[in-house]
């Protein structure tokens, strides 16, 4: 009885379709998250029964829990289709057996079994914004936004993103040095400084948010702004017990704070020095009412120090 269904065994293995880049969708099972992302099979950690990490909230559980509703409906439809086809084959076999066994009988018997293939619930993969390759385990994955935990090894990518953005700042400085128009070159250098500060602000916010549960007040930790780097240093010290300046010298930290003050003037005062800058920036050349000066060397020095400070923040908050 039921030869074909029984021959399928206790499990039905179903391969889920991937998108044009070979990535497959995942959905966080955490009720408060439900974020959708993608991973590329064959990349990342090797082994069986590996857990999956939600790149958005960090929720960690069995990979099988991360199936999307569309994938579940697709898998159900494929399984039902295979089972009904197996039953159809059995019914056709029984019908032929019955016809043969009664072919010479006064009463001839046959089986008329009508069935239709169960429809497959195909679905279309969502388009996702940002593709990332984990620096630690080499998993290729895609997320909405920029910052995320690696779905395989769980490493947060904030330092990776910071370094990539700072590399772009260095390229912008290099490009500025090739420009003959002095005013345009000056504007590019100022823009590079603003980009460096913005990149660090985004990194700092994302890192503090990712590890907010390790702070004394998670809600406040998620709201730390790094545009005011001196204020951020105090907030991180208070909430995480971490001194973000302990890998650099005092004069280097003063330099970083001065660069952030210059960025504030560029963004809000057209680069004109005000009384607040004179009081806070520790800039011996500052004259109120004059425009600040920013050099290529200054921005490159800032980039190097931000990498050190960023790594320091990440290492201390993740531990």
N, C-alpha and C positions, 0 to 999 in steps of 0.2 A: 504494500500500500504506500502511495505517495513517494514513489522512487525518486523523482526529480527534485521535489522540495527537500527530501531528506538528504539527497546528495549535495545540497548547498551547504550543509553543516549548520552549526549553531550561530555562526556570524556571517554577515554579508559585508565584504570590504568594498567601500565606495570611494573613488577618487574625486575630490572636489576640483572644479575647474579653476584655473588661474587667469589673471588678466594678461594683457599683451606683453607685460614685462616679467611674467612668471611669478607674480605675487598673488597671495591668497588672503582674503579678508578675515579678520578676527574681530570679535566684539567683547568688550569687558563685561563679565557677569556681575560685577559690583552694581547693585541697584542704584547707588548714588552717582555712578559714573556712566557706564554704558557706552564708553568711547569706542569708535571704530578705527581700526588701523589695518595694515597689511604686513605680511612677512614673506620672504622668499625662501621656499623650502630648498634644502641642500646647502644653505649658507648658515653661518653661526655655529653654535655648539653641536657636537656630535654625541650620540648616545640615545638610549631609550628612556621613556617615562620622565622626560625633562619637564619641569614646570614652565609656565608662561607668566610673564609680568606685563601688566597693563602699562603702556608707555605714558599714560596720562596720570593715573592715580597710584600706580605702583602695586595694585592688587595682584597677588601671586597665588596661582592654583594650577590644577591640571590643564594641559593644553586643550583637552576635549571640552572643557567648560567654556571655551572662547568661541565656539561656533556661532555664526550669525543666524537669525531666524530664517533667512532665505536659504542658507546652507542646510539647515535642519529639514525644511520642507522639500528641498531638492533631494536630500538623502532618503527621506521617507518615500518620495515618489519613485525613485530608482529601485528601492527595495521592494515596494509593492509590485512594481512592474516586473521585476525578476521572479517574484513568487507567483504571480498570476500566470506568467509565461511557463513556469515549471509545472503548475497545476494543469495548464492547457495541454502540455505535452503528455502528462499522465492520462488525462481524459482521452486524448486521441489514441494513446496506446491501448487503453482498456476497451475503447470502442472497436478497434481492429481485432483485439483478442476475442471480444464477444461476438463479433460478426463471423469470425472464423469458426468459433466453437458451436455456433448455431446454424451454420450454412447448410447443413444436411438435415436439420430438424424441421418438424412440421411448423413450429413457431420460430421464426427468425427474429433475432433481436439486434438492435444497434443503439448507439449512443449519439445523440445530437447535442453537442456542447457548443454553445455560442459565447464567445468572449471578445472583448475589445482591449487592446493594449492600454494599460493605465497611463495617463498623460504624465510626462516628465515636467516637473516644476522648475524650468530653467530660470536663471536670474542673471542680471548684469552687474558686474563689479563696479563699486563706487570709485569715482576719481578722487584721489587724495593728494594733498598739496606738496608735501615735502618728503623727498627720498633721503635716507640716511644709511650710511654703513658704519656699524659700531666699531670704534677704534680698539675695543678690547677683544670681542669674540668674532668680529667680521660679519655679523648678521646684517643682511640688507632688509630694511623695512621702510614703511611709509607712514606718515602721520599727518594729522591736521595741526597747523601751527609750526613751531620750530623745536622747542625743547621737549625732551621725553626721556623716559627710562627705556633701556634696551629690552625688548620682549624676551630675549634669550637669557642674557647674563644679568640683567637688572641694573646695569651701570647707567647713571644719568649722563646725558650727553652735553651738559651745559659747558664744561671746559672745552670740549671738542668744538662746539659752535662758537664760543668766545674766540678761540685761537683762529678759526677760519675767518671770522669777521675782522680780527686784528691783522691777519695776513692781507686782507683787502685794503686796510688802511695803509699798510706799508706799500702796496702797489700804487695806491693813490698818490703817496708822497713821491714815489719813483717817477710817476707820470708827470707830476708837477715840475720836477726838475728838468723835464724836456721841453717845457712850454717857454717860448720866447716872450710872450706877453706877460710882463711882470705882475700886472694887476690880476690877471687870471690865475697865474701861478700862486699868488698870495691867497686868493679865494679858495683854491684847491687845498692848500695847506690848512686853512681855517676849517674847511669842510672835513678834512681828515681828522682834525682834533675833535670836532663834534661827533663824528662817527665812532671814534674810539671811546668817547664817554658814553654814547648811547649803547654801544655794544656791551660795555661793562655794566651799565645799568640793567639792561635786559638779562644779562648773565646773573647778576646778583639777585635780582628779583626771582628768577626761575629757580636758582639754587636754594635760596631761603624757603621758597614755597615747597620745593620738593622734599626738603628735610624739616619742614615746620613742626612735625610731630616730635622732634628731638629738642625743641625749644621749650621755654617756660610758658609761652603763650603762643599757640599755633596761629591764631587769628592775626595777632600783631606781627608775627614773623612773616606772614604772607604779604604784608603791606609795607615792608621795608623798601624805601626808594634809595637807589644808589646814585642819583643825580647829585645829591649833596653827600659827597663821599665821607666827609667828617661826621655828619649826622648818622650815616649808615654804619660807620665804625663803632659809634657809641651804641646803636641799637643792636648790632650783632653781639657786641660784648655783653650787653644787658640780657638779651634773650637766649643766646647760645653759650655764653661764657667763653667766647673765642675772640682773640685779638687778631684782627686781619692784617695788622702791620708788623707782626713779630718776625717776618722773614726779610724785612728791609730796614735800612737805617732811618733815623729820625729825619735827616735832611732829605732823604728820598721821599718819605711820606709827605713832607711839607711841599715838595715839588709836585707830587701827584695832586694834592689838595689845591695848589695854585693853578694847575692846568684845568681842574674842574671849575674853578672860579672863573677862569678865562672863557671856558665854554659857556658859562652862565651869561657873561657879558655879551658874547657873540649872539646868543639866542634871544636875549631880552633887552640889550642896551646898544645894539649895533656895534659892539666891541668897544664902547666908550667906558673908560674907567670911572667908577663911582666911589663914594665914600665907603660903602660896604666892602668893596674889593680892597681898598687901601688898608682897611682894618683887619681883614681876614687872610689875605693872600700871602703875606710876608714877602712881598715883592719890592726890593729896594729901588727898583727903577720906576715904580708906579707913580704917576702924577694924575691927580683927579682931573677929568675933563679931556685927557689925551686918549688916543686909541691904543689898545694893547698891541704888542708885537708877538708873533708866533713863528718859530723857525721850524725847518724840517727836522733838525736835530732834536728839538724839544719834543715833537710828536713821536719820533722814533724812540726816544728815551721813555716816554710815557707808555708806549706799547709794551716795551720790555718789562716795565714795572707792573703793569696791569696783568700780564701773564703770570708773574710771580705771585701777586696778591690773589688773583683768581684761583690758582692752583691751591694756595694756602687755605682759602675759604672752603673750597670743595673738599680737600683732604680732611679738614677738621669737622665739617658738618656731616660728612658721610660716615665717619668713624663712630 
